[in-house]
């Protein structure tokens, strides 16, 4: 699968969420591996995106994050994904909503609560 053929939500993407509610993914996810640095207060952690949607991002990190943590991050979105003449730098703010660890890889899912495009 490539960035021009995004993963679309499937019935299997319905996941149990905390507090007895179901989480339904309703945004198209693009499987993009982009370098990113997450900031929270004075702390910074480098990682890669695993997939990106309009409402959130899944990160692969070297260390674990805390659910509920407010984060800031920037991503350089490829022009091929956006259909623009050049890559676009996007500054985002959000919060960590889910974390897991598998084979020494820390995954953290974060919402995108706000974003702005950097001036080019």
C-alpha positions as CSV (number, residue, x, y, z in Angstrom):
1,X,0.0,0.0,0.0
2,X,1.4,3.5,-0.8
3,X,0.5,7.0,0.2
4,X,-1.8,7.5,-2.7
5,X,-3.9,4.5,-1.7
6,X,-4.7,5.2,1.9
7,X,-6.0,2.7,4.4
8,X,-9.7,3.2,4.6
9,X,-11.6,2.5,7.8
10,X,-12.9,-1.1,8.0
11,X,-15.4,-2.7,10.4
12,X,-12.3,-4.3,12.1
13,X,-11.1,-0.8,12.9
14,X,-13.8,-0.5,15.6
15,X,-11.9,-0.8,18.9
16,X,-13.1,-0.9,22.4
17,X,-12.2,2.4,24.2
18,X,-11.9,3.2,27.8
19,X,-15.0,3.8,29.9
20,X,-17.1,1.4,28.0
21,X,-17.3,3.4,24.7
22,X,-16.4,2.2,21.3
23,X,-13.8,4.0,19.2
24,X,-14.6,4.2,15.5
25,X,-12.0,5.4,13.2
26,X,-13.6,7.7,10.6
27,X,-10.6,9.4,9.0
28,X,-8.6,8.0,6.2
29,X,-5.1,6.9,7.4
30,X,-2.0,7.3,5.2
31,X,0.8,4.9,5.9
32,X,3.6,7.5,6.1
33,X,7.0,7.1,7.7
34,X,8.1,10.7,8.5
35,X,10.7,11.9,11.0
36,X,9.2,13.9,13.8
37,X,10.2,15.4,17.1
38,X,7.5,15.5,19.8
39,X,7.7,18.2,22.4
40,X,5.9,18.5,25.8
41,X,7.1,21.2,28.0
42,X,10.9,21.1,28.0
43,X,11.1,17.4,27.0
44,X,11.6,16.3,23.4
45,X,11.6,12.9,21.9
46,X,12.5,11.9,18.3
47,X,10.5,9.3,16.4
48,X,8.8,8.3,13.1
49,X,5.2,8.4,12.1
50,X,3.7,5.1,11.2
51,X,0.4,6.5,9.8
52,X,-1.2,9.9,9.6
53,X,-4.8,11.0,9.3
54,X,-6.6,14.3,9.5
55,X,-7.5,13.6,13.1
56,X,-4.4,11.8,14.5
57,X,-1.0,10.2,14.1
58,X,0.6,6.9,15.2
59,X,4.2,7.4,16.3
60,X,7.0,4.9,16.6
61,X,9.3,6.1,19.4
62,X,12.4,4.9,21.4
63,X,10.7,5.6,24.7
64,X,7.2,5.4,26.2
65,X,4.9,8.4,26.6
66,X,2.1,9.0,29.1
67,X,-1.6,8.8,27.9
68,X,-3.1,12.3,28.3
69,X,0.2,14.1,27.7
70,X,-0.2,17.3,25.6
71,X,2.3,17.3,22.7
72,X,3.5,19.5,19.9
73,X,5.1,18.2,16.7
74,X,5.8,19.2,13.1
75,X,5.7,17.0,10.0
76,X,6.9,17.7,6.5
77,X,4.0,16.3,4.4
78,X,5.1,15.0,1.0
79,X,3.7,16.8,-2.0
80,X,2.6,13.5,-3.5
81,X,0.2,13.0,-0.6
82,X,-1.2,16.5,-0.6
83,X,-1.3,17.0,-4.4
84,X,0.7,20.2,-4.0
85,X,3.7,21.5,-6.0
86,X,6.0,21.2,-3.0
87,X,6.2,19.5,0.4
88,X,4.4,21.3,3.2
89,X,5.5,21.7,6.8
90,X,2.6,21.3,9.3
91,X,2.9,22.3,13.0
92,X,0.5,20.4,15.2
93,X,-0.7,20.2,18.7
94,X,-2.6,17.3,20.2
95,X,-2.6,14.8,23.1
96,X,-1.5,11.2,23.5
97,X,-4.6,8.9,23.6
98,X,-3.1,5.4,23.5
99,X,0.3,3.7,24.0
100,X,1.7,0.2,23.6
101,X,5.0,-1.5,23.5
102,X,6.0,-4.4,21.2
103,X,9.4,-5.8,20.5
104,X,11.2,-2.8,22.1
105,X,9.2,-0.4,19.9
106,X,7.0,2.1,21.7
107,X,3.9,3.2,19.8
108,X,1.9,6.3,20.8
109,X,-1.3,7.4,19.1
110,X,-2.1,11.1,19.4
111,X,-4.9,13.3,18.3
112,X,-4.4,16.3,16.1
113,X,-6.4,19.0,18.0
114,X,-5.0,22.0,16.0
115,X,-2.6,22.5,13.1
116,X,-1.2,25.3,11.0
117,X,0.8,25.3,7.8
118,X,4.3,26.9,8.0
119,X,4.8,29.8,5.7
120,X,6.9,28.8,2.7
